[in-house]
């Protein structure tokens, strides 16, 4: 388990990729923007970037509507 911060809240998550983490949170990687340690993670890289101890994430959901 890794200690990270997600949207200002301390969390413990399984080791794996950023995509693994957001799926474990019940989110869909294709519908969000993820910032890791103040840098945007390109959506195409979410399955390649590994979560590391102490990472700080900001996750924003895209909401459709009109």
N, C-alpha and C positions, 0 to 999 in steps of 0.2 A: 504494500500500500504506500502511496505517495501523498504527501501533504502539499496541497495547492490552494490557491485562492481563486474563486470563480465569482465574478461580479461582486467583489468585496467580501464574500463569505468564505471562511476557511472550510475546506473539504478534504476528505481522504478518498482517493480514487485508486483504482487498479492501475498497474503499469500497463502501458500500451500506447497507441497512437492517439492523437487529438480526436480523430474520427471515432475511435473506440470509446473515448471518454464521453463525447457528446451523445453517442447512442446510449451509453449506460445511464445518462441523465434523462433519457426519454426524448431526445431531440433528434431532428433529421439534419445531418450535415449539409445537405444541399439547400437548406432554407435558412442558413445563418451566416453571419460574419463573425470570425474569431480573431481576437487580438491576443497574442501571447507575449508577455514581457514587453509591452508597448509597441509591438510590431505586428502588422496584419499577417495572418497565415493565409496564403492563397487557397481558395476552396479546393483546387486540384491537388494541393499538398497535404490536406488533412489526414489522408491515409498513410503519409510518409513521415510526418513530424511526430517524434516521440514526446510524451509528457515526461517532464523531469521534476524531481523534488524541488519545491519552492517556486514553481512556475506561478505566474499571476495571469489569469485569463479574464477577458471581458468578452461576453458572448451576447450577440444581438440577433433576435429573431426577425425575419422578414414577415410582414403580415400583409396579405392582399386585401383589397377592398376598393370601394369606389364611392 
